[in-house]
Amino acid sequence: MGKAKLFAGMLGVVLGCSGWVQAQEKYPVKPIRMIVGYAPGGGSDIMARLIAPQITEALGQQVIVENRAGQAQNIAAEFLTKQPADGYNLFLSSAALGVNVSLYPKLNYDPVKDFVPIAVFASSANLLVTHPSLPVKTVKEFIAVIKKNPGKMNFSSSGSGSTQHLSGEMLKLMIKGDFTHIPYKGTGPSLVALASGEVEFSFTNIPAAQPLLSRMRVLGITGEKRSALMPEVPTMIEGGLPGFVTQTWYGVLSQRGTPQAVVTTLNNVIVKAVQREDFRNKLAQMGADPIAESPEYFRKMLGEEIERWSKVVKASGIKP
């Protein structure tokens, strides 16, 4: 009788493990949640809603975008670390992930140890935009106005530590200017503040700026070269600021411990989507450049980003 119970118990364990393996092989068997650390309407939100349908179509399960805005996506990042590492909770991150470790004195997560890079799929430069009431049409005129009005101008960003924020801090360092940073919970609210005249200028990504371009003036772009989408906009370098280059990236990550098979599956899906001409055209229409690389490429890039932005944060002395 004892042997019969022992055999039944062992059989149950084997069947249970078999069921677990089958569930893993069938991934995904339920909807996937994609967490975004910014408010709706911003660049990260737009990119999440662009890549999510591609995953849905390829895997046959809905990918639901969920916004958890605040603290330059720290709230979203910390939230993700507390979710099961099963591939059903993903993180659509921007370049802030490589900045926050230097900017915030204490984080409740480690951007390298607590996350598994899946795929970075796009990058985009920022635009320098001003409120139409500001009497400037070029970067040089804009700099002159700043210097004539020390401490009187404000600029908005999607949050402390974002590349939008750091673009402003880099400008301050390069021109030895004096103006104030006003952080918002996402690019959308930041641009609304600019359009309404709450702030005088902002740095923002092209995807988020497009709906409000008629309510602001574009002076320059922070890429190494002009955007094919907005070729009339000069680079900040052309505007008289050598070396002024800042870009943000968009990538998908999961938690530490996520099965490698799941990471591989998701990477393959995202890379194939980026390689399609229709998807690349959508990115181009938003002023973004496509990236189709491996998780290893993403991991290396994140390490380089952390090192690069730590120097900017230290030099500027900015605080969250």
N, C-alpha and C positions, 0 to 999 in steps of 0.2 A: 504493500500500500504506500509505503514511504517512497519507494522507487518510482511508483506511478506518479505521485505528486511532483517528485523531482523532475521527472521527464516532462510532465505537463508544463512545469515552470520554465524549463529550458526551452521548450518548444515555443512558449509565449514570448520569451526574449528574442529568439531567432526570428519569429514572425514580426515582432515589433521592429527589430532592426531592419528587416526586409522592407517593411512598410515605409520606414524613414528613408532608406536608400531610394526606393521608388519615388517618394515625394521629391527627393532632391533631383532625381533624374528628370522629373516632369516639370521642374521649375519653369515658369511660375504657375501655381495652381489657384492663385487668388490675386486680387488687385494689388498694385504696388503704389506706395506713397512716396512722392518726391517732395522733400522739404526745401523751401526757399527762405533764405534769411532776410529778405526784404519785402516791402509792401508791394501790392499789385501795381503794375504799370512801369516798374523799373526794368533795367536791363536784364538782371538775373531772372526776374519773373517772366519777361518776354522770351528769354532763351529756354527756360524750363518748359514753357507752353509750346515751344517750337520742337524740342527734342522729345517730349513726353509722348506725343502721338506716334512718333517713329518707333518707339519701344513698344507701344500698344499694338501697333500694326504687325510688328515682327513676332511678338511673343503671344499675342492673342489674349492678353489680360490688360485691363484698363490701368493706366498710370495716372494717379490723382495728384495734382499739384496743390500743396498746402503751404500757405505763407505764415511764417513765424518771425515777424520783423523785430528788429531791435539790436542795439549794441554791435553794429557792423557785422551782423550775422552770427554773433557769439551765442545768442539765445537759441538759434536754430541748431548750431553746431553742438552745443551742450545737450540739447534735447535728443539729438540723434544718438549720442553715445549711450543714452539710457534705453534705447530700443533694442529689440532682439536683432542679432547679427545674422539674419536669415535671407537677406536680399530683398525684403519687402519694404524696407525703409531706406530711401536713398537721399543724398544731399546734393542739391544743385548749388555749387559754390562758385564764388567769384574770387578775384585776386586778394580780397581781404583776408582770406585764410592764411596767406603768406605774410600778412602784415601784422595781424593781431598779436602774434606771439611776442613781437617786439614792442608793440604799443601798450598792451595791457600788462600791468605788473603781476597779475595773477589770473590765470585762466583755469577753468574747471575741465579742460581737455587739452590734449597735446595734438597739434595739427598733423604731426608725422606718425606718432605711435598709436593714436586712437582711430585713425581713418585708413581705409584702403582705397587708393586711387583707382578708378575704373577707366575713365577716358576724359581727356580735355578735348573739346570739339570746336571751340571758336575763340577768337581774340578780337578785341576792338579798342581803338584809340578813343581818347576823350576829346570833346569839343570845349573850347572856351566860349561861353555865351554870356551876354550881358542883357540887362533890361533895356528896352528901346529908348528910355528916357536918358540914358547915359550918352553924352555927346561924343561918342568915339566910333570909328569905323575900322581901325586897324589895331594890332597888338601894341605897336609903338605908341599910338595915341592913348590907348588904355593904360599903359604903364605910366605915361606922363600924368594922367588924371589921378592915379593912385598916389603918386609922389607929391602931388599938389594938395592932397586931402588925407594926410596921415591919420590913421585911426578912425576914419569916418565911414569906411566902406565895409560891407559884409558880404561874405560869399557862402553859398549853401552847398551841401554835399549829401550823399545818400547815407552818410553816417561816419563817425570817427574811424579812421583806419582804412577807409575805402580809397581806391586809387583816385577818386574824385577829390577827396580830402587832401591826399598827399600831393596831388597836382597843384593844389592851391598853396600848400606849404613849400613845395619846391619853387614855385613862383616867388613866394615871399623871400626865400633865401637868395635866389638869383638876382632879384632887383633891389634887395634890402628894403622891402616895402613894409607897411604897417596896415593890416586890415584884419578883420575878425571872422573866424570860422563859425558857421551856424549849422550844426548837424541835424539831419532829419531822418525819419525812419523809412528810408528808401529813396530811390531816384525820383519816383513819381511825385511824392510830397515836396521834394527838393525843387523840382522844376515848377511846380504850382506856386511855390513861394517866390521864385524868380519872376514868373509870368505876372504875378499879382503885385510885384514891386516891394515885397518884404525884404529882399536882398538885391544888391546891385549886380552881382555876377555869380557864375557857377561853372564848374567843370562837370560835364555829363557825357555819357556814352551816346553814340549816334542812334541806336534803336529806340531808346527812351525819349530822345529829343524830337524825333520826327513829328509826332502829333502836335507839338507846341512851337514848332519853328517860326510860325507866323507871329508869335508873341514874344520873340526874343531876337537878338542880333548875334550871329555867329562870327567870331573874330579869328579863330585859329583852331588847329587840330594838333593833338599831342603825339601823333605817330611820326615815324621816321620819314614817311613820304605822304603825299596828299591821298585822300580817299577817292577811289574810283566813283563812289556814289556822290561825293561832293567835291569835285575837282577844282572848283572855284575857291575853296577855302584853303589858305596857305597854312603851312606847318608853323608851329611855334618857333622852330629853328629859323624859318624864313622871316618870321616876325622880329628877329633880332635876339633870340635866346638860344645860342649854340648848346647842343646837348640836352635840350628840354624834350624828353621822350618818356611818356607814361602810357601804359596800356593795361587793360584788364582782360582777364580770360574767364572762360566759363567751362566748368567741368563737373562730372558726376562722380561722387564718392560713396562708399558704404562704411560700415563700422568695422573695426578690428575683429577678426574672427569670422568674417563672411566667407563661406566656402569658395575655394578657388574656382570651382566649376561655374559658380554663379557670376563671379567677376569676369571670367572668360566669356561667358554667354553675353553679358551686358556690353562688354567691350566690343565684341564682334558685331553686335546689333548697331551700336552707335557709330563705329567706324564705317560700316556698310552704308549707313544713312548719310554720313558726311561725304562719302565718295560718290553719291548720286548727284547728278547734275541739277535736278530740281531743288534739292536741299541746299546745295552750294549757291544756287541762284537766290534762294530766300535769305541766306546769310549775307550775300553781296548787297541785296536790297536794303539791308539793315546797316550796311557799312562794316560788317564783320568779316574776318578772314577765317576760312575753315582749317581745322586741324584734325587729322586722322592718324592717331598714334596709339601705342601700347600703354598698358598700365605702368610699365617701367619708365617710359618717357615722361609720363605725368608725375611719377614719384620724383624723378630727377629734377624736373622743372620746378616742382613745389619747393624742393630744397634750395634751389638757386634763387627763387623768389624770396624765401625767408631771409637768406643772406643779403640780397640786394636791398630790400626794404628796411632791414635793420639799420643799415648805414644812414638812410634818409631820416628815419625816425630819431636816431641818435643825434644827427647833425641839426635837425630842426628843433629838438627838445619838446616836441608836441606831447600832450597828454590826452587821454581819452575823456 
